[in-house]
Amino acid sequence: MLTAVRAGVRWISIALLALLILTPLAQIVMRGIFNVPMSGAEELARYFLICLCFVAASYVTADGGQIRMEEFQFLLPERPRWMLQVVIEAAGLAMYAVLFVASIHTIRRNLDNQTATLEMPFWIFMGPLAVGALLLCVEAAVTLVKTWRSHRAHAKQTTLT
């Protein structure tokens, strides 16, 4: 199940990246060749960037691409390093949970609002934050459980994604 969700997140992220590239390109073509500017292209591109950042964050976390100061951790003995890793994962889970709750609360309080140019409902505009925070909670919880159950520190691993 989690593998299917991760694959879906990956493909959605690729589609969002394509949309993020194509929107300014379409604006350039429409304005430069046809002399007809696309109204709201900047806001739409900004929306795709926001969606991409928040949705893809869980994929980056699952892949081990978040900053963890692994070089510093590697200097610690095994047991303190494991405890530090548990604390880091728990703190990440807590932060993502607060972000998720805050995003839901913000969406609930602004259901009648909309964006300025595209007049997009606020819940659609803020939805990627809530979805991304929820996905980050899941990935952080999975990582925390794996770290806790292993009872030993992860080896130093630097992943650049």
C-alpha positions as CSV (number, residue, x, y, z in Angstrom):
1,M,0.0,0.0,0.0
2,L,2.7,2.5,1.0
3,T,4.7,1.6,-2.1
4,A,1.7,2.4,-4.3
5,V,1.3,5.7,-2.5
6,R,4.9,6.5,-3.0
7,A,4.7,5.7,-6.7
8,G,1.7,7.9,-7.0
9,V,3.4,10.7,-5.3
10,R,6.4,10.3,-7.6
11,W,4.2,10.5,-10.8
12,I,2.2,13.4,-9.4
13,S,5.4,15.2,-8.7
14,I,6.7,14.6,-12.2
15,A,3.4,15.9,-13.6
16,L,3.6,19.0,-11.4
17,L,7.1,19.7,-12.5
18,A,6.0,19.5,-16.1
19,L,3.1,21.9,-15.4
20,L,5.5,24.2,-13.6
21,I,7.7,24.3,-16.7
22,L,4.9,24.5,-19.3
23,T,2.9,27.3,-17.7
24,P,5.6,30.0,-18.0
25,L,6.5,28.6,-21.4
26,A,2.9,29.0,-22.6
27,Q,2.9,32.5,-21.2
28,I,6.0,33.4,-23.2
29,V,4.6,31.9,-26.3
30,M,1.2,33.6,-25.9
31,R,2.7,37.0,-25.1
32,G,5.7,36.8,-27.6
33,I,4.1,35.2,-30.6
34,F,0.4,35.9,-30.4
35,N,0.7,39.2,-28.3
36,V,-2.1,37.8,-26.0
37,P,-0.9,37.5,-22.4
38,M,-2.3,34.6,-20.3
39,S,-4.2,36.1,-17.4
40,G,-3.2,34.5,-14.1
41,A,-0.2,32.5,-15.5
42,E,2.1,33.7,-12.7
43,E,-0.4,32.7,-10.0
44,L,-0.9,29.3,-11.6
45,A,2.9,28.7,-11.9
46,R,3.2,29.7,-8.2
47,Y,0.5,27.3,-7.3
48,F,2.2,24.4,-9.2
49,L,5.5,25.3,-7.4
50,I,3.7,25.1,-4.0
51,C,2.0,21.8,-4.9
52,L,5.3,20.4,-6.1
53,C,7.2,21.4,-3.0
54,F,4.7,20.1,-0.5
55,V,3.7,16.9,-2.3
56,A,7.2,15.9,-3.3
57,A,8.6,16.5,0.2
58,S,7.3,13.1,1.4
59,Y,9.1,11.3,-1.5
60,V,12.3,13.1,-0.7
61,T,11.9,12.1,3.0
62,A,11.2,8.4,2.1
63,D,14.3,8.5,-0.1
64,G,16.5,9.8,2.7
65,G,17.1,13.2,1.1
66,Q,16.3,15.4,4.0
67,I,19.1,17.1,5.9
68,R,20.1,15.0,8.9
69,M,23.7,16.2,9.6
70,E,24.8,12.6,9.1
71,E,28.5,13.5,9.0
72,F,28.1,14.9,12.6
73,Q,26.1,11.8,13.7
74,F,28.8,9.5,12.4
75,L,31.2,10.9,14.9
76,L,29.1,9.7,17.8
77,P,29.2,6.3,19.4
78,E,26.6,3.7,18.3
79,R,24.1,4.1,21.2
80,P,24.0,7.9,21.5
81,R,23.8,8.1,17.7
82,W,20.7,5.8,17.7
83,M,19.1,7.9,20.5
84,L,19.8,11.1,18.5
85,Q,18.3,9.5,15.4
86,V,15.2,8.6,17.3
87,V,14.9,12.1,18.7
88,I,15.3,13.6,15.2
89,E,12.7,11.3,13.7
90,A,10.2,12.0,16.6
91,A,10.8,15.8,16.3
92,G,10.2,15.6,12.6
93,L,7.0,13.7,13.1
94,A,5.8,16.2,15.7
95,M,6.7,19.2,13.4
96,Y,4.8,17.6,10.5
97,A,1.8,16.9,12.7
98,V,1.7,20.5,13.9
99,L,1.9,21.6,10.3
100,F,-0.9,19.3,9.2
101,V,-3.2,20.4,12.1
102,A,-2.4,24.1,11.4
103,S,-3.1,23.7,7.7
104,I,-6.5,22.0,8.3
105,H,-7.4,24.7,10.9
106,T,-6.4,27.5,8.4
107,I,-8.4,25.9,5.6
108,R,-11.5,25.5,7.8
109,R,-11.3,29.2,8.9
110,N,-11.0,30.4,5.3
111,L,-13.5,28.3,3.4
112,D,-15.2,31.4,1.9
113,N,-12.0,33.1,0.7
114,Q,-10.3,32.8,-2.7
115,T,-7.1,33.8,-4.4
116,A,-6.9,37.2,-6.1
117,T,-6.3,36.6,-9.7
118,L,-7.6,33.2,-10.5
119,E,-10.3,33.3,-7.8
120,M,-9.3,29.8,-6.8
121,P,-11.1,28.6,-3.6
122,F,-8.7,28.9,-0.6
123,W,-9.1,25.2,0.3
124,I,-7.8,24.2,-3.2
125,F,-4.9,26.6,-2.8
126,M,-4.0,25.4,0.7
127,G,-4.9,21.7,0.0
128,P,-1.3,20.7,-1.1
129,L,0.0,21.9,2.2
130,A,-2.4,19.7,4.1
131,V,-1.8,16.7,1.8
132,G,2.0,17.2,1.9
133,A,2.0,17.5,5.7
134,L,0.0,14.3,6.1
135,L,2.3,12.4,3.7
136,L,5.3,13.7,5.6
137,C,3.7,12.5,8.9
138,V,3.3,9.1,7.4
139,E,6.9,8.9,6.1
140,A,8.3,10.3,9.4
141,A,6.3,7.8,11.4
142,V,7.5,4.9,9.2
143,T,11.1,6.0,9.6
144,L,10.7,6.5,13.4
145,V,9.2,3.0,13.8
146,K,12.0,1.5,11.7
147,T,14.7,3.3,13.7
148,W,13.1,2.4,17.0
149,R,12.7,-1.3,16.1
150,S,16.2,-1.7,14.8
151,H,17.7,-0.6,18.2
152,R,20.8,0.5,16.4
153,A,21.9,3.6,14.6
154,H,21.7,3.8,10.8
155,A,25.0,3.8,9.0
156,K,26.2,7.1,7.6
157,Q,24.4,7.6,4.3
158,T,24.4,10.8,2.2
159,T,21.7,10.8,-0.4
160,L,21.5,13.6,-2.9
161,T,18.2,13.8,-4.7
